[in-house]
Amino acid sequence: MWNDLRTDACEGMIAETIRIPHGNDSIRAYYSRPLYAENCGSVVLIPHMPGWDEWCRETARRFTQHGYAVLCPDIYRKFGNGTPTEVSAMAREQGGAVDAEVMEDVRGCLDFLKVQENTNGRTGVIGMCSGGRHAFLAACTVEGFDCAVDCWGGQVSMKPEQLSEARPKAPIDYTEQLQIPLLGIFGNDDKFPTPEEVDELEERLKKAGKDYTFFRYDGAGHGIWYYDKPMYRQEAAMDSFNKVLDFFDRHLKTEE
């Protein structure tokens, strides 16, 4: 849990931008991992629509602080280069990230993490906002993950008019394919997804007999972890972050 690190532990990490060959493409990604840990669990962190930004890098390092190798791919690289704000604007203008291409990036990251010498072969996937949507989609369609976390992912449930060439099918329609434990973090004041949309997803998961746990916070809306924005909710943020750490520890860590 948060602040349970031992004072006598030897600590250190490496964090850097790397390129991963994947098929005929290469994936630019931010990679953080513990210096002294062996057989650590690993996590694919899918960036949110604000872009492949400083917050995503800090979050990667935060999970590494707690013993995980974390890979965060630049899923917006095909739209151009610039600041995260500039690139995310270009992505919106061009219709947003293509689901199939994001899943290929996620698959490439998973393949990379599985074969690293310091990892134990167990890998989770997590995302926030649109990254939460992508994390749910990956949990259902990319084989090889051991668990998944959807943090306030919008448009998991989609109306017909919301579908597009980039997003041709609603992630909720893949629910029956989910084969791994799922954790969901949501604010009850959120409008994207709304509480009703979270209800709909929960009903589909329950009907399909899936292994899931949702935590829903009163007085919280979208992006409750974003300490740089007014939407930040300190109590909900720390409680839910600890719940994610516990979830990862149970599903990704192995006995020494």
MIKEBA-124008 format. One line per 2 residues: number of its first residue (from 1); their letters; for each residue x, z, y of N, C-alpha, C. Coordinates in steps of 0.02 Angstrom, whole numbers, plus 50000, padded with zeros to 5 digits. Layout:
NUM> a> X,Z,Y,X,Z,Y,X,Z,Y ~ ...
end
This chain:
1> mw> 50041,50000,49940,50000,50000,50000,50043,50000,50063 ~ 50011,49990,50119,50046,49989,50183,50083,50055,50194
3> nd> 50147,50049,50213,50190,50105,50230,50205,50151,50171 ~ 50197,50125,50110,50216,50163,50051,50285,50143,50025
5> lr> 50323,50107,50065,50389,50085,50045,50434,50147,50038 ~ 50476,50147,49987,50521,50204,49975,50579,50201,50025
7> td> 50597,50258,50051,50651,50260,50100,50719,50250,50068 ~ 50724,50259,50002,50789,50249,49968,50795,50180,49936
9> ac> 50746,50136,49949,50748,50069,49919,50796,50024,49957 ~ 50828,49980,49920,50871,49929,49951,50828,49870,49970
11> eg> 50827,49853,50034,50779,49804,50059,50813,49746,50094 ~ 50783,49687,50087,50807,49629,50123,50765,49568,50103
13> mi> 50766,49517,50143,50729,49456,50127,50764,49396,50157 ~ 50748,49338,50129,50769,49274,50156,50705,49238,50176
15> ae> 50703,49210,50236,50646,49172,50259,50671,49109,50294 ~ 50647,49051,50273,50673,48988,50300,50624,48931,50289
17> ti> 50634,48878,50326,50596,48817,50316,50632,48774,50265 ~ 50596,48750,50215,50626,48709,50163,50583,48646,50153
19> ri> 50609,48600,50114,50570,48542,50092,50568,48540,50016 ~ 50508,48530,49989,50499,48527,49917,50481,48456,49897
21> ph> 50520,48424,49854,50500,48358,49829,50437,48366,49787 ~ 50389,48321,49797,50328,48324,49758,50300,48253,49753
23> gn> 50307,48224,49693,50285,48155,49684,50325,48108,49728 ~ 50290,48067,49765,50322,48021,49812,50328,48050,49882
25> ds> 50311,48113,49889,50310,48145,49954,50357,48205,49952 ~ 50367,48236,50010,50400,48301,50012,50359,48347,50056
27> ir> 50357,48410,50037,50316,48459,50071,50361,48503,50113 ~ 50348,48505,50178,50383,48552,50221,50348,48619,50217
29> ay> 50386,48673,50206,50354,48738,50194,50399,48794,50220 ~ 50367,48849,50236,50402,48911,50255,50406,48955,50193
31> ys> 50466,48975,50175,50477,49010,50112,50511,49077,50126 ~ 50477,49131,50109,50506,49198,50115,50507,49231,50047
33> rp> 50561,49266,50031,50565,49300,49967,50612,49359,49971 ~ 50601,49409,49928,50643,49469,49929,50714,49452,49908
35> ly> 50762,49486,49938,50832,49476,49919,50849,49511,49854 ~ 50822,49570,49843,50845,49611,49788,50796,49616,49730
37> ae> 50738,49586,49737,50687,49592,49684,50698,49538,49631 ~ 50686,49556,49569,50685,49509,49514,50616,49512,49482
39> nc> 50596,49456,49452,50531,49452,49419,50474,49471,49467 ~ 50478,49447,49528,50425,49463,49576,50367,49413,49570
41> gs> 50308,49436,49587,50252,49391,49591,50259,49344,49651 ~ 50221,49291,49652,50227,49243,49707,50158,49223,49733
43> vv> 50157,49198,49794,50095,49184,49829,50101,49118,49868 ~ 50051,49076,49863,50044,49018,49907,49998,49038,49964
45> li> 50023,49037,50024,49984,49054,50084,49965,48989,50119 ~ 49901,48972,50120,49878,48910,50150,49862,48924,50224
47> ph> 49893,48887,50270,49883,48901,50341,49811,48887,50364 ~ 49793,48921,50418,49726,48914,50447,49726,48856,50498
49> mp> 49667,48842,50525,49661,48786,50571,49700,48796,50636 ~ 49712,48856,50660,49757,48861,50718,49825,48831,50705
51> gw> 49839,48814,50642,49900,48777,50628,49951,48816,50587 ~ 50006,48782,50574,50063,48811,50537,50103,48850,50589
53> de> 50080,48910,50603,50100,48945,50664,50141,49007,50651 ~ 50158,49042,50705,50199,49102,50700,50162,49156,50661
55> wc> 50097,49161,50669,50059,49211,50632,50065,49200,50557 ~ 50062,49138,50534,50069,49124,50463,50138,49144,50438
57> re> 50189,49131,50477,50257,49151,50457,50263,49227,50453 ~ 50236,49262,50502,50238,49335,50500,50200,49362,50440
59> ta> 50143,49331,50424,50104,49354,50367,50142,49342,50302 ~ 50176,49285,50297,50218,49272,50238,50270,49327,50230
61> rr> 50304,49344,50284,50355,49396,50281,50325,49465,50265 ~ 50265,49475,50289,50232,49540,50276,50218,49548,50201
63> ft> 50196,49495,50168,50187,49499,50095,50254,49505,50060 ~ 50306,49472,50085,50372,49479,50056,50397,49550,50063
65> qh> 50382,49583,50119,50400,49653,50128,50373,49696,50071 ~ 50318,49674,50042,50287,49711,49987,50303,49680,49919
67> gy> 50355,49639,49917,50382,49619,49852,50364,49550,49827 ~ 50336,49507,49869,50314,49441,49845,50355,49384,49875
69> av> 50367,49334,49833,50393,49270,49858,50334,49230,49884 ~ 50338,49205,49945,50281,49173,49978,50301,49105,50004
71> lc> 50259,49056,49989,50271,48988,50013,50210,48966,50053 ~ 50222,48945,50116,50168,48924,50161,50180,48852,50181
73> pd> 50143,48804,50153,50155,48733,50167,50127,48712,50234 ~ 50161,48664,50265,50136,48633,50327,50087,48578,50308
75> iy> 50024,48597,50299,49974,48549,50277,49953,48501,50332 ~ 49978,48513,50394,49960,48470,50451,50017,48423,50471
77> rk> 50070,48419,50431,50129,48381,50451,50116,48307,50461 ~ 50066,48280,50426,50052,48208,50431,50019,48190,50497
79> fg> 49997,48239,50535,49965,48225,50599,50016,48222,50656 ~ 50078,48242,50643,50129,48240,50695,50164,48306,50702
81> ng> 50209,48310,50751,50248,48370,50764,50235,48395,50835 ~ 50248,48458,50846,50237,48489,50911,50224,48563,50901
83> tp> 50195,48595,50951,50176,48665,50943,50116,48668,50896 ~ 50102,48726,50866,50043,48731,50823,49979,48711,50858
85> te> 49972,48729,50922,49913,48710,50960,49907,48635,50967 ~ 49963,48602,50982,49963,48529,50990,49947,48494,50924
87> vs> 49977,48517,50870,49967,48484,50806,49896,48495,50780 ~ 49870,48556,50788,49801,48568,50765,49751,48527,50806
89> am> 49766,48515,50870,49722,48471,50910,49724,48400,50883 ~ 49784,48376,50865,49790,48309,50836,49752,48305,50770
91> ar> 49755,48359,50731,49720,48360,50667,49644,48355,50678 ~ 49618,48392,50726,49547,48390,50740,49526,48319,50763
93> eq> 49566,48289,50806,49551,48222,50831,49548,48171,50775 ~ 49587,48182,50722,49590,48134,50667,49548,48154,50607
95> gg> 49502,48201,50618,49455,48219,50565,49475,48276,50521 ~ 49530,48308,50535,49551,48367,50497,49589,48350,50434
97> av> 49617,48402,50403,49656,48394,50342,49611,48368,50285 ~ 49638,48325,50244,49601,48296,50188,49606,48343,50129
99> da> 49549,48363,50102,49548,48412,50047,49594,48392,49990 ~ 49591,48330,49969,49631,48308,49912,49705,48314,49926
101> ev> 49725,48298,49989,49796,48303,50007,49819,48375,50011 ~ 49776,48419,50036,49794,48490,50039,49802,48517,49968
103> me> 49758,48497,49923,49764,48521,49854,49828,48496,49821 ~ 49850,48436,49839,49915,48412,49813,49972,48453,49840
105> dv> 49969,48472,49904,50021,48516,49932,50020,48584,49897 ~ 49961,48610,49885,49956,48675,49851,49983,48671,49780
107> rg> 49968,48616,49746,49993,48607,49678,50070,48603,49678 ~ 50098,48568,49728,50170,48564,49733,50203,48631,49745
109> cl> 50171,48672,49788,50197,48739,49801,50193,48783,49738 ~ 50137,48778,49703,50130,48816,49641,50184,48797,49590
111> df> 50195,48733,49581,50246,48710,49534,50315,48736,49553 ~ 50330,48736,49618,50394,48760,49642,50403,48835,49628
113> lk> 50353,48875,49644,50359,48947,49636,50364,48967,49563 ~ 50330,48931,49519,50329,48949,49449,50398,48946,49416
115> vq> 50443,48905,49443,50508,48895,49409,50566,48929,49445 ~ 50552,48968,49497,50606,49002,49531,50633,49060,49488
117> en> 50698,49069,49490,50731,49118,49446,50709,49189,49460 ~ 50692,49205,49522,50675,49274,49538,50600,49290,49531
119> tn> 50560,49240,49512,50488,49252,49505,50469,49262,49432 ~ 50410,49292,49422,50388,49309,49354,50339,49259,49325
121> gr> 50326,49204,49361,50280,49154,49336,50207,49166,49353 ~ 50192,49222,49386,50124,49237,49406,50116,49223,49481
123> tg> 50065,49183,49498,50058,49159,49566,49985,49164,49589 ~ 49976,49190,49649,49911,49192,49681,49907,49143,49739
125> vi> 49847,49133,49764,49837,49090,49823,49792,49127,49871 ~ 49809,49122,49936,49770,49155,49988,49767,49111,50049
127> gm> 49713,49116,50087,49707,49081,50150,49656,49114,50194 ~ 49661,49102,50259,49616,49130,50308,49582,49072,50346
129> cs> 49519,49083,50366,49483,49032,50404,49478,48969,50361 ~ 49497,48911,50387,49495,48850,50345,49542,48858,50285
131> gg> 49595,48898,50293,49639,48911,50236,49604,48951,50182 ~ 49555,48994,50202,49515,49029,50152,49472,48981,50113
133> rh> 49444,48932,50147,49406,48879,50114,49450,48842,50064 ~ 49511,48824,50087,49557,48788,50043,49579,48832,49984
135> af> 49587,48898,49996,49606,48942,49942,49552,48944,49888 ~ 49489,48947,49908,49435,48946,49859,49435,48879,49822
137> la> 49444,48825,49858,49445,48759,49826,49503,48754,49777 ~ 49561,48781,49795,49619,48780,49750,49605,48822,49688
139> ac> 49573,48880,49698,49558,48924,49642,49515,48889,49590 ~ 49472,48844,49614,49425,48810,49569,49454,48745,49540
141> tv> 49501,48713,49575,49521,48645,49555,49595,48637,49538 ~ 49637,48686,49554,49709,48680,49539,49725,48730,49483
143> eg> 49742,48704,49425,49757,48747,49368,49824,48781,49376 ~ 49828,48845,49354,49892,48879,49353,49896,48942,49395
145> fd> 49848,48952,49440,49847,49013,49480,49820,49071,49438 ~ 49841,49131,49457,49820,49191,49421,49767,49231,49459
147> ca> 49760,49219,49524,49709,49252,49564,49705,49216,49631 ~ 49652,49230,49669,49642,49197,49733,49608,49244,49782
149> vd> 49624,49235,49847,49593,49275,49900,49567,49227,49954 ~ 49503,49233,49968,49470,49195,50022,49457,49243,50079
151> cw> 49493,49235,50134,49482,49276,50193,49441,49236,50243 ~ 49377,49256,50250,49330,49226,50298,49333,49149,50301
153> gg> 49333,49118,50242,49336,49045,50239,49269,49013,50258 ~ 49270,48972,50311,49210,48937,50332,49202,48871,50295
155> qv> 49141,48847,50291,49123,48785,50258,49142,48783,50184 ~ 49139,48841,50151,49139,48840,50078,49071,48813,50055
157> sm> 49019,48835,50090,48953,48806,50082,48943,48756,50140 ~ 48921,48695,50124,48916,48643,50175,48849,48607,50170
159> kp> 48821,48591,50227,48762,48549,50230,48783,48476,50221 ~ 48738,48433,50199,48755,48362,50189,48786,48330,50251
161> eq> 48762,48347,50310,48789,48316,50371,48860,48341,50388 ~ 48882,48395,50355,48950,48420,50367,49002,48386,50322
163> ls> 48979,48352,50271,49025,48317,50226,49056,48257,50262 ~ 49116,48239,50242,49151,48184,50274,49198,48152,50224
165> ea> 49232,48100,50246,49281,48067,50202,49337,48115,50184 ~ 49357,48158,50232,49410,48207,50219,49385,48264,50175
167> rp> 49321,48282,50182,49292,48337,50145,49228,48312,50111 ~ 49235,48276,50056,49177,48243,50026,49132,48287,49984
169> ka> 49155,48347,49966,49115,48391,49924,49124,48463,49945 ~ 49070,48500,49947,49074,48570,49967,49110,48611,49913
171> pi> 49158,48653,49932,49192,48695,49882,49146,48736,49839 ~ 49089,48759,49866,49043,48799,49827,49018,48762,49765
173> dy> 49018,48696,49768,48994,48657,49711,49044,48654,49654 ~ 49104,48683,49664,49153,48689,49610,49153,48759,49580
175> te> 49106,48801,49600,49106,48871,49579,49111,48880,49504 ~ 49076,48839,49466,49075,48846,49393,49143,48835,49363
177> ql> 49189,48802,49399,49256,48788,49373,49305,48846,49385 ~ 49284,48896,49423,49328,48953,49437,49343,48992,49374
179> qi> 49407,49001,49359,49427,49036,49298,49472,49096,49311 ~ 49482,49114,49374,49527,49169,49391,49492,49219,49436
181> pl> 49517,49281,49440,49486,49330,49484,49489,49309,49558 ~ 49436,49322,49594,49430,49303,49664,49415,49365,49706
183> lg> 49451,49373,49762,49436,49425,49810,49414,49392,49875 ~ 49361,49417,49906,49337,49390,49969,49336,49444,50023
185> if> 49359,49426,50083,49359,49471,50141,49318,49438,50196 ~ 49265,49472,50219,49219,49442,50268,49197,49493,50320
187> gn> 49182,49468,50380,49152,49509,50432,49078,49495,50437 ~ 49038,49546,50442,48965,49536,50443,48939,49508,50509
189> dd> 48982,49505,50561,48963,49474,50624,48989,49403,50630 ~ 49020,49377,50577,49049,49310,50579,48994,49257,50583
191> kf> 49010,49203,50616,48965,49146,50620,48992,49087,50581 ~ 49052,49096,50550,49085,49039,50517,49133,49066,50465
193> pt> 49110,49093,50407,49043,49086,50379,48995,49140,50403 ~ 48932,49124,50402,48881,49173,50419,48870,49219,50359
195> pe> 48842,49279,50370,48826,49323,50313,48781,49289,50262 ~ 48737,49246,50285,48693,49210,50238,48733,49162,50193
197> ev> 48784,49131,50222,48826,49086,50181,48868,49126,50131 ~ 48890,49185,50151,48926,49228,50104,48879,49250,50048
199> de> 48816,49266,50066,48766,49283,50016,48757,49227,49966 ~ 48754,49165,49992,48745,49107,49949,48803,49100,49900
201> le> 48865,49108,49925,48923,49103,49881,48922,49158,49829 ~ 48905,49219,49850,48904,49274,49803,48852,49262,49748
203> er> 48795,49235,49767,48743,49221,49719,48766,49169,49667 ~ 48802,49119,49690,48827,49067,49645,48879,49097,49597
205> lk> 48923,49139,49623,48974,49171,49582,48942,49217,49530 ~ 48893,49254,49552,48859,49301,49507,48822,49264,49452
207> ka> 48787,49211,49472,48748,49171,49423,48794,49139,49372 ~ 48854,49119,49393,48902,49087,49347,48943,49138,49307
209> gk> 48933,49203,49320,48968,49254,49283,49042,49258,49298 ~ 49061,49246,49361,49131,49245,49380,49157,49315,49399
211> dy> 49223,49323,49394,49256,49385,49411,49273,49384,49485 ~ 49233,49418,49525,49243,49417,49598,49228,49485,49627
213> tf> 49258,49499,49685,49243,49558,49724,49243,49539,49797 ~ 49190,49554,49833,49186,49540,49905,49186,49607,49943
215> fr> 49223,49609,49998,49220,49664,50045,49195,49636,50112 ~ 49143,49667,50138,49111,49642,50199,49109,49698,50250
217> yd> 49132,49683,50311,49143,49735,50361,49094,49730,50419 ~ 49057,49785,50432,49014,49789,50490,49056,49794,50553
219> ga> 49029,49766,50608,49065,49769,50672,49124,49722,50675 ~ 49131,49678,50627,49187,49631,50625,49161,49560,50617
221> gh> 49194,49514,50651,49174,49444,50646,49227,49404,50611 ~ 49247,49349,50642,49296,49304,50613,49366,49328,50630
223> gi> 49413,49317,50585,49484,49327,50600,49503,49399,50614 ~ 49480,49445,50573,49491,49516,50587,49564,49538,50581
225> wy> 49607,49495,50552,49679,49512,50548,49718,49487,50608 ~ 49689,49446,50651,49726,49413,50705,49737,49461,50763
227> yd> 49791,49498,50759,49806,49550,50809,49820,49521,50878 ~ 49831,49456,50883,49845,49424,50948,49781,49400,50983
229> kp> 49723,49414,50953,49660,49390,50981,49609,49447,50985 ~ 49559,49441,51030,49509,49494,51038,49469,49507,50975
231> my> 49468,49460,50928,49430,49469,50867,49461,49519,50818 ~ 49522,49541,50832,49557,49589,50790,49516,49654,50784
233> rq> 49512,49679,50723,49477,49742,50710,49524,49786,50668 ~ 49555,49836,50701,49609,49873,50671,49590,49906,50604
235> ea> 49536,49944,50603,49518,49980,50542,49501,49931,50485 ~ 49461,49880,50500,49443,49831,50450,49504,49792,50427
237> am> 49549,49776,50474,49609,49738,50457,49653,49776,50409 ~ 49666,49839,50423,49711,49878,50381,49679,49894,50313
239> ds> 49615,49909,50314,49581,49923,50251,49581,49862,50206 ~ 49565,49804,50235,49561,49743,50194,49630,49718,50173
241> fn> 49681,49728,50216,49749,49708,50196,49771,49750,50136 ~ 49757,49814,50137,49774,49856,50080,49737,49835,50017
243> kv> 49675,49814,50025,49637,49790,49967,49667,49726,49939 ~ 49693,49682,49982,49726,49622,49959,49791,49640,49922
245> ld> 49830,49686,49950,49891,49708,49917,49876,49737,49848 ~ 49826,49779,49843,49807,49807,49779,49786,49753,49729
247> ff> 49748,49705,49753,49726,49648,49711,49786,49609,49686 ~ 49832,49592,49730,49892,49556,49709,49934,49598,49661
249> dr> 49942,49662,49676,49982,49705,49632,49953,49706,49561 ~ 49887,49708,49555,49856,49711,49489,49862,49646,49451
251> hl> 49861,49590,49486,49859,49526,49452,49925,49488,49450 ~ 49972,49506,49494,50033,49467,49500,50097,49504,49481
253> kt> 50094,49570,49482,50155,49608,49465,50156,49622,49390 ~ 50216,49623,49363,50226,49640,49293,50265,49705,49288
255> ee> 50260,49737,49232,50296,49799,49222,50371,49787,49222 ~ 50408,49833,49254,50481,49827,49255,50509,49834,49185
end
